[in-house]
């Protein structure tokens, strides 16, 4: 398993840009997205990710929004739900842009991501994203269903 702390993700609203050139709409990755991808690549390499994991992977993401200066006042007023109003990127947007940034570095392609666990944590300081990537064994497909069929073909009592 590889665990790495990444910078606060770029919003999906900023990640991709679209422009029209001669009547044709073109979507491209923004400068902010390229900077985020570069930061992610360097941090993954520094964490020991020298080549992409091959095959199926599970990804766990914990998003920590920036803790505002008035967090204690909010906590006194709202109790355990104090952080519900803290500004944060949508969790589903964080997943998409992070998987896109890790593609080709942590794993070959995001098509190999077979399990995702994501949560937004209580702000405890600086904004960040903690990601864990685990390789998943590929089981034999439908092995339990194939076994009785194979046994009937090779049943020694029928020979």
C-alpha positions, -999 to 999 in steps of 0.1 A, spaced: 0 0 0 12 35 -8 -1 65 12 8 100 3 -4 135 13 -13 156 -17 -21 193 -21 -57 205 -21 -72 194 -54 -82 218 -82 -119 220 -87 -133 202 -117 -148 236 -127 -112 248 -131 -95 216 -142 -109 214 -177 -114 244 -200 -133 246 -232 -129 270 -261 -143 273 -295 -119 276 -325 -134 280 -359 -167 266 -347 -152 235 -331 -154 232 -293 -121 219 -278 -117 208 -242 -83 209 -226 -65 207 -192 -60 241 -176 -28 256 -164 -39 251 -128 -46 214 -135 -12 210 -151 4 224 -120 -17 201 -97 -8 171 -119 29 180 -117 28 184 -79 10 150 -76 36 133 -98 65 147 -78 49 138 -44 41 102 -56 77 98 -68 90 111 -35 68 86 -17 84 57 -36 61 53 -66 87 46 -93 63 29 -118 26 26 -121 9 -3 -104 -3 -28 -129 -38 -42 -128 -66 -35 -103 -63 -10 -75 -83 4 -46 -80 41 -38 -90 57 -5 -91 95 -3 -95 117 28 -102 153 21 -92 178 48 -106 213 42 -87 243 55 -96 250 91 -109 286 93 -96 310 120 -130 311 137 -133 273 140 -136 274 178 -165 300 177 -182 278 151 -177 247 173 -192 264 204 -222 275 184 -228 244 162 -212 216 182 -201 185 163 -215 198 130 -194 230 131 -175 221 99 -206 215 77 -204 251 66 -166 251 59 -159 259 23 -147 227 5 -145 212 -30 -172 186 -37 -161 152 -28 -170 137 -62 -150 164 -80 -120 157 -58 -121 121 -67 -122 127 -104 -94 153 -106 -72 133 -83 -76 100 -102 -68 119 -134 -37 134 -119 -24 100 -106 -31 82 -139 1 70 -155 21 76 -122 4 56 -94 -16 33 -117 -16 27 -154 -51 41 -160 -81 50 -139 -100 22 -156 -81 -1 -132 -96 16 -102 -120 -10 -89 -128 3 -55 -130 39 -41 -135 50 -6 -137 87 -1 -145 109 29 -144 145 39 -127 148 73 -130 175 100 -106 204 92 -76 202 115 -52 226 99 -40 232 63 -61 219 34 -48 186 19 -58 153 5 -45 120 19 -45 92 -6 -39 55 -1 -35 31 -31 -36 -7 -27 -32 -33 -54 -61 -57 -56 -56 -94 -65 -76 -105 -96 -96 -135 -87 -104 -162 -112 -136 -151 -129 -167 -169 -119 -145 -198 -105 -173 -211 -83 -196 -215 -113 -170 -231 -136 -160 -259 -111 -192 -280 -113 -191 -279 -151 -155 -290 -153 -162 -318 -128 -190 -332 -149 -167 -334 -179 -140 -352 -159 -161 -374 -136 -142 -407 -133 -174 -426 -125 -189 -418 -159 -159 -432 -178 
